[in-house]
Amino acid sequence: MTTDPGSGSALRLSGITKRFGAFTANDRIDLDIAWGEVHALLGENGAGKTTLMRIVTGLYQPDEGTMSLDGTPVSFRRPEQALRAGIGMVHQHFTLVPTLTELENLAMAPAGVPWRNGRAAARRRAAEVEAATGLRIAPDRLVSDASVGERQRLEIVKLLCRGARLLIFDEPSAALSPGEWDELAKLMRRLAAEGHAVVLISHKLSEVFAVADRWTVLRGGAVAGTGDIAGSTPEQLVTLMVGESLAPRRERAPAAPGEPALVVRELNVERHPDGPQALEDVDLDVRAGEIVGIAGVAGSGQAELVETVLGIRPALSGSVELAGRRLERRTPAGFYAAGGALIPEDRHHVAVIGGMTLGENINLRALRQAPLARRGRIDLRAARQRAVRLAAEYEVRATGESQPMARLSGGNQQKAVLARELSTEPLLVIAVQPVRGLDVRATEFVYRRLTEHRDRGGAVLLISMDLDEVIALSDRIAVLAHGRIRGVLDAGEATRARIGALMTSSEVTA
């Protein structure tokens, strides 16, 4: 098969339809991806993008329609058939084995790292892949010890090890720093220039306009439009995605900081017992009525900071105060009892319990409080009423409070998490990657709710790999690099260039 740029259609879908019972996820979709291009696939959560790509990669089979690869009709019954045909996908939720090392995960890739020839040969091949892609890996590190951003990089390297010619990236920048995204964007352009076909699924229109050649928008499971990036505008694509123009984001009122909500002093934390230090002499203040953002590349100590404040990771030394009270014996229960709340990074495995209902998830924090708790029992009627009220208030789209959480879209799951955490009116909210993988409408909703919490006098500690997000939401920004706070900037003086310089600096500034 040829993969010369401009040589014609790489992937052509005609009339693809996929139903789940009475629900139509994909409705007669026509899509044409060319060799030598980056094609952006856009749409709100639940628009049918992931379902369509699962059909392309053999996870699902269409009920109607045809598919051809390089002009040849194909029909994949299993993902390995698509892989052998040269189609690979980096999923938003990773397909790695956490108990194996990064090198061992690469060795599992068909036609990838030659593990059978010995560890030394495998390591050489891994180094070659790293050099070719510009994506760093740590061959001997367990995947379970890697951050989300590091796992995402490994997924991309593994995909390239498989020799894929048509590469599908599902929200690939969600956990990457700006510099890492820039390198990934260059990689995508280079792959397209070399004759590959690249499909980019992203909610970040700035990335789409920076790297893509063409776009297709899905809405309600059908194609709402397709066209060239040249001559298109972000406003046009947003209107196609949501069916209307989004209201412009309101100007945020200046912060009115009050008393310290979170005070961290001289915090030192190990990454592993007897291993390198993850945090070194970290000082951090978050006051009531402000949002403090943490900027830094993945693996700079963000996870260890959150886990230590939350009470699930011990500290070598240092102190943590919440609401003016030092947390001597830090535990998650103590953190919540002192007025803390958490919006975790891993929505599916940490933030929600998929096997429980929407109502049960929303009420988890309130089960021991009146009016839900009465004489040691849960008032089921009061619990249902509270869940219905909060679901409506936080615009959670569901069939009802009894719908299983796992059946909600990512955006609606995140709204339910916000409802659960913010409804208790906490003093401090730690929000980690709060809009990761969300569409433009859900993203604006999360931003608005966090800002409203700040305006009511609450404190927010925002941790995100997206510099634009940190700059847009934060009143102050602390730059964390190699386990140390390199500087703290007021929002008015924070720029991407200045923050980037602090990320790479070895000096600590006031």
Solvent accessible surface area in square Angstrom, and as a share of the most:
residue,aa,sasa,rsa
1,M,142,0.64
2,T,66,0.38
3,T,36,0.21
4,D,89,0.46
5,P,75,0.47
6,G,73,0.70
7,S,55,0.36
8,G,35,0.33
9,S,29,0.19
10,A,0,0.00
11,L,0,0.00
12,R,119,0.43
13,L,2,0.01
14,S,48,0.31
15,G,24,0.23
16,I,0,0.00
17,T,3,0.02
18,K,27,0.11
19,R,103,0.38
20,F,92,0.38
21,G,74,0.71
22,A,115,0.89
23,F,124,0.52
24,T,47,0.28
25,A,7,0.05
26,N,0,0.00
27,D,50,0.26
28,R,175,0.64
29,I,1,0.00
30,D,92,0.48
31,L,9,0.05
32,D,50,0.26
33,I,1,0.00
34,A,29,0.22
35,W,5,0.02
36,G,20,0.20
37,E,13,0.06
38,V,0,0.00
39,H,2,0.01
40,A,0,0.00
41,L,1,0.01
42,L,0,0.00
43,G,0,0.00
44,E,26,0.12
45,N,42,0.22
46,G,63,0.61
47,A,4,0.03
48,G,9,0.09
49,K,13,0.05
50,T,49,0.29
51,T,22,0.13
52,L,0,0.00
53,M,0,0.00
54,R,82,0.30
55,I,2,0.01
56,V,0,0.00
57,T,10,0.06
58,G,1,0.01
59,L,82,0.41
60,Y,61,0.23
61,Q,46,0.20
62,P,48,0.30
63,D,76,0.39
64,E,82,0.37
65,G,38,0.36
66,T,93,0.54
67,M,15,0.07
68,S,22,0.14
69,L,1,0.00
70,D,33,0.17
71,G,64,0.62
72,T,69,0.40
73,P,113,0.71
74,V,34,0.20
75,S,87,0.56
76,F,16,0.06
77,R,150,0.55
78,R,113,0.41
79,P,51,0.32
80,E,73,0.33
81,Q,45,0.20
82,A,1,0.01
83,L,50,0.25
84,R,175,0.64
85,A,27,0.21
86,G,7,0.07
87,I,1,0.01
88,G,1,0.01
89,M,21,0.09
90,V,1,0.01
91,H,37,0.16
92,Q,27,0.12
93,H,84,0.38
94,F,52,0.22
95,T,78,0.45
96,L,23,0.11
97,V,52,0.30
98,P,63,0.39
99,T,107,0.62
100,L,57,0.28
101,T,25,0.14
102,E,1,0.00
103,L,1,0.00
104,E,44,0.20
105,N,3,0.01
106,L,0,0.00
107,A,23,0.18
108,M,111,0.49
109,A,5,0.04
110,P,78,0.49
111,A,100,0.77
112,G,14,0.13
113,V,7,0.04
114,P,33,0.21
115,W,90,0.32
116,R,213,0.78
117,N,99,0.51
118,G,32,0.31
119,R,131,0.48
120,A,65,0.50
121,A,16,0.13
122,A,0,0.00
123,R,87,0.32
124,R,150,0.55
125,R,79,0.29
126,A,1,0.00
127,A,56,0.44
128,E,99,0.44
129,V,7,0.04
130,E,53,0.24
131,A,87,0.68
132,A,68,0.53
133,T,11,0.06
134,G,43,0.42
135,L,2,0.01
136,R,135,0.49
137,I,19,0.10
138,A,31,0.24
139,P,32,0.20
140,D,90,0.47
141,R,66,0.24
142,L,73,0.36
143,V,1,0.00
144,S,55,0.36
145,D,64,0.33
146,A,8,0.06
147,S,29,0.19
148,V,30,0.17
149,G,1,0.01
150,E,24,0.11
151,R,66,0.24
152,Q,0,0.00
153,R,10,0.04
154,L,1,0.01
155,E,5,0.02
156,I,0,0.00
157,V,0,0.00
158,K,16,0.07
159,L,6,0.03
160,L,33,0.16
161,C,3,0.02
162,R,57,0.21
163,G,50,0.48
164,A,6,0.04
165,R,49,0.18
166,L,1,0.00
167,L,0,0.00
168,I,0,0.00
169,F,0,0.00
170,D,8,0.04
171,E,9,0.04
172,P,0,0.00
173,S,6,0.04
174,A,12,0.09
175,A,1,0.01
176,L,5,0.03
177,S,3,0.02
178,P,21,0.13
179,G,44,0.43
180,E,15,0.07
181,W,28,0.10
182,D,68,0.35
183,E,77,0.35
184,L,0,0.00
185,A,16,0.12
186,K,120,0.51
187,L,4,0.02
188,M,0,0.00
189,R,89,0.32
190,R,99,0.36
191,L,14,0.07
192,A,0,0.00
193,A,73,0.57
194,E,103,0.46
195,G,0,0.00
196,H,41,0.18
197,A,0,0.00
198,V,0,0.00
199,V,1,0.00
200,L,0,0.00
201,I,3,0.01
202,S,1,0.01
203,H,17,0.08
204,K,57,0.24
205,L,23,0.11
206,S,80,0.52
207,E,13,0.06
208,V,0,0.00
209,F,57,0.24
210,A,74,0.57
211,V,3,0.02
212,A,10,0.08
213,D,49,0.26
214,R,63,0.23
215,W,8,0.03
216,T,2,0.01
217,V,0,0.00
218,L,0,0.00
219,R,106,0.39
220,G,67,0.64
221,G,1,0.01
222,A,35,0.27
223,V,55,0.32
224,A,32,0.25
225,G,19,0.18
226,T,81,0.47
227,G,22,0.21
228,D,81,0.42
229,I,20,0.10
230,A,89,0.69
231,G,85,0.82
232,S,19,0.12
233,T,65,0.38
234,P,58,0.36
235,E,122,0.55
236,Q,79,0.35
237,L,0,0.00
238,V,22,0.12
239,T,53,0.31
240,L,43,0.21
241,M,2,0.01
242,V,13,0.08
243,G,46,0.44
244,E,94,0.42
245,S,88,0.57
246,L,55,0.27
247,A,90,0.70
248,P,122,0.76
249,R,120,0.44
250,R,170,0.62
251,E,169,0.76
252,R,66,0.24
253,A,59,0.46
254,P,124,0.78
255,A,32,0.25
256,A,86,0.67
257,P,59,0.37
258,G,39,0.38
259,E,137,0.62
260,P,59,0.37
261,A,2,0.01
262,L,0,0.00
263,V,22,0.13
264,V,0,0.00
265,R,97,0.35
266,E,112,0.50
267,L,0,0.00
268,N,20,0.10
269,V,0,0.00
270,E,51,0.23
271,R,65,0.24
272,H,73,0.33
273,P,117,0.74
274,D,146,0.76
275,G,30,0.29
276,P,91,0.57
277,Q,78,0.35
278,A,0,0.00
279,L,1,0.00
280,E,73,0.33
281,D,76,0.39
282,V,0,0.00
283,D,66,0.34
284,L,7,0.03
285,D,42,0.22
286,V,0,0.00
287,R,80,0.29
288,A,19,0.15
289,G,5,0.05
290,E,1,0.00
291,I,1,0.00
292,V,1,0.00
293,G,0,0.00
294,I,0,0.00
295,A,1,0.00
296,G,2,0.02
297,V,52,0.30
298,A,12,0.10
299,G,26,0.25
300,S,4,0.03
301,G,0,0.00
302,Q,11,0.05
303,A,54,0.42
304,E,13,0.06
305,L,0,0.00
306,V,13,0.08
307,E,46,0.21
308,T,0,0.00
309,V,2,0.01
310,L,14,0.07
311,G,15,0.14
312,I,101,0.51
313,R,58,0.21
314,P,116,0.73
315,A,30,0.23
316,L,100,0.50
317,S,56,0.36
318,G,30,0.29
319,S,16,0.10
320,V,0,0.00
321,E,56,0.25
322,L,1,0.01
323,A,56,0.44
324,G,65,0.62
325,R,139,0.51
326,R,123,0.45
327,L,18,0.09
328,E,128,0.58
329,R,221,0.81
330,R,51,0.19
331,T,63,0.37
332,P,50,0.32
333,A,78,0.60
334,G,25,0.24
335,F,1,0.00
336,Y,57,0.22
337,A,86,0.67
338,A,15,0.11
339,G,21,0.20
340,G,6,0.06
341,A,2,0.01
342,L,13,0.07
343,I,0,0.00
344,P,13,0.08
345,E,50,0.22
346,D,52,0.27
347,R,17,0.06
348,H,66,0.30
349,H,148,0.66
350,V,95,0.55
351,A,4,0.03
352,V,10,0.06
353,I,83,0.42
354,G,26,0.25
355,G,79,0.76
356,M,55,0.25
357,T,33,0.19
358,L,1,0.01
359,G,3,0.03
360,E,80,0.36
361,N,1,0.00
362,I,0,0.00
363,N,5,0.02
364,L,54,0.27
365,R,82,0.30
366,A,6,0.05
367,L,55,0.28
368,R,232,0.84
369,Q,98,0.43
370,A,88,0.68
371,P,73,0.46
372,L,1,0.01
373,A,29,0.22
374,R,136,0.49
375,R,248,0.90
376,G,84,0.81
377,R,194,0.71
378,I,82,0.41
379,D,38,0.20
380,L,118,0.59
381,R,166,0.61
382,A,15,0.12
383,A,13,0.10
384,R,119,0.43
385,Q,104,0.46
386,R,31,0.11
387,A,1,0.00
388,V,84,0.48
389,R,134,0.49
390,L,4,0.02
391,A,13,0.10
392,A,75,0.58
393,E,80,0.36
394,Y,7,0.03
395,E,88,0.40
396,V,15,0.09
397,R,153,0.56
398,A,43,0.33
399,T,126,0.74
400,G,30,0.29
401,E,40,0.18
402,S,75,0.48
403,Q,30,0.13
404,P,46,0.29
405,M,1,0.00
406,A,67,0.52
407,R,184,0.67
408,L,12,0.06
409,S,38,0.24
410,G,17,0.16
411,G,5,0.04
412,N,18,0.09
413,Q,5,0.02
414,Q,2,0.01
415,K,14,0.06
416,A,1,0.01
417,V,0,0.00
418,L,0,0.00
419,A,0,0.00
420,R,8,0.03
421,E,1,0.00
422,L,3,0.02
423,S,33,0.22
424,T,54,0.31
425,E,138,0.62
426,P,10,0.06
427,L,57,0.28
428,L,0,0.00
429,V,0,0.00
430,I,0,0.00
431,A,0,0.00
432,V,14,0.08
433,Q,9,0.04
434,P,0,0.00
435,V,20,0.12
436,R,31,0.11
437,G,7,0.06
438,L,4,0.02
439,D,7,0.04
440,V,23,0.13
441,R,61,0.22
442,A,6,0.05
443,T,22,0.13
444,E,55,0.25
445,F,7,0.03
446,V,0,0.00
447,Y,19,0.07
448,R,90,0.33
449,R,30,0.11
450,L,1,0.00
451,T,17,0.10
452,E,43,0.19
453,H,6,0.03
454,R,7,0.03
455,D,83,0.43
456,R,146,0.53
457,G,36,0.34
458,G,7,0.07
459,A,0,0.00
460,V,0,0.00
461,L,0,0.00
462,L,0,0.00
463,I,1,0.00
464,S,2,0.01
465,M,19,0.09
466,D,36,0.18
467,L,7,0.03
468,D,75,0.39
469,E,7,0.03
470,V,0,0.00
471,I,48,0.24
472,A,46,0.36
473,L,3,0.02
474,S,1,0.01
475,D,21,0.11
476,R,41,0.15
477,I,0,0.00
478,A,0,0.00
479,V,0,0.00
480,L,0,0.00
481,A,2,0.02
482,H,145,0.65
483,G,1,0.01
484,R,76,0.28
485,I,20,0.10
486,R,15,0.05
487,G,1,0.01
488,V,53,0.30
489,L,9,0.05
490,D,78,0.41
491,A,39,0.30
492,G,85,0.81
493,E,72,0.32
494,A,10,0.08
495,T,75,0.43
496,R,103,0.37
497,A,83,0.64
498,R,115,0.42
499,I,0,0.00
500,G,26,0.25
501,A,63,0.49
502,L,19,0.10
503,M,21,0.09
504,T,118,0.69
505,S,30,0.19
506,S,89,0.57
507,E,120,0.54
508,V,75,0.43
509,T,68,0.40
510,A,136,1.05
